[in-house]
């Protein structure tokens, strides 16, 4: 398995986990579960999404910062990449 394929699979796994956690939070709200339990699970969903976002940025950072083989300009400059990364914080 290539590094790109492994990184993609890791992101997909994290997103699927977050999707399952979010479904659980929805069910908890519908069942009128205790507020603390709901918030705790919602925080877990948020962390899972953050981790997926960081994984995407980290695995694609090199690609975004390097110029394409045709000699064009990089997809993102350093400031754009920093802004993208900080949008996850």
Residue, then its C-alpha position, 0 to 999 in steps of 0.5 A: x500500500x502506498x503512502x498516499x493510499x494509507x493516508x487516504x484510508x486513515x482519513x476515511x477511517x477517522x471520518x467514518x468513526x466521526x460519522x458513527x459518533x455523530x449518529x450516536x449524539x443525534x440518538x442521545x439528543x432524541x432520547x433526551x439523555x443527560x446534557x453532560x453525556x451528550x456534550x462529552x460525545x459531541x466533543x469526541x466527534x469534534x476531536x475526530x473531525x479535527x484529527x481527520x482535518x490535520x491528517x489531510x493537511x499533514x499528508x498533503x502539505x508536501x504536495x501543496x507546497x511543491x511546484x508541479x512537474x510542469x514548472x508551474x507555481x505551487x498549489x498553495x503558498x506558505x501563507x495560504x497553507x498556514x491559513x488552511x491549517x489554522x482554520x482547523x484550530 
